[in-house]
Structures are given as structure tokens and as C-alpha cells.
């Protein structure tokens, strides 16, 4: 791997990150992102669009809990149908 410098400060402006060397990262639009769940305030849900209309979801209900991988499928109207069976519900 190429590697890089240590302890670089990224400045947050809106949903973008800006670096001292002029580089910037822009958050993609769409469903991709990190979501919070009021039923699990210490957990997280990471949603990523994938190929073939699939949506990959990684979630963890609490910091010491297991990470669970779920698969969702985009419907024709753009909604996401999520299979929670691997989570047990």
C-alpha cells in the first residue's frame, strides 16, 4: 500500500471533507450513508447501494453487540425491501 501522512486534519463543511493539500471528499447523494435508529441510540446502520438494485446494510445495535449484514432490494418505486431474517426478526 502507498500509505500517507499521519494525523491529517479534515475540515467538515456541510457534508464534505476538505484536506490541507486541496483534496476534498464529497458525500454521495442517494441512500448511501450512516443512519441512526432511535430504538438503538448507541448503535448504527451503514447503508450502501450495490449492483443489481441491491442495497447492503451493516448494523450494530450497541457497541458490544454483533455486527449484522443485511441485504435489501430496490423496488420499482424506489423503496427498499429489507430482509431482517438474519437478525432474527
Secondary structure by P-SEA (a helix, b strand, c coil): ccccccbbbbbbcccbbbccccbbbbbbcccbbbbbbccccccbbbbbbbcccbbbbbbbccccbbbbbbbbbbccccbbbbbcccccc
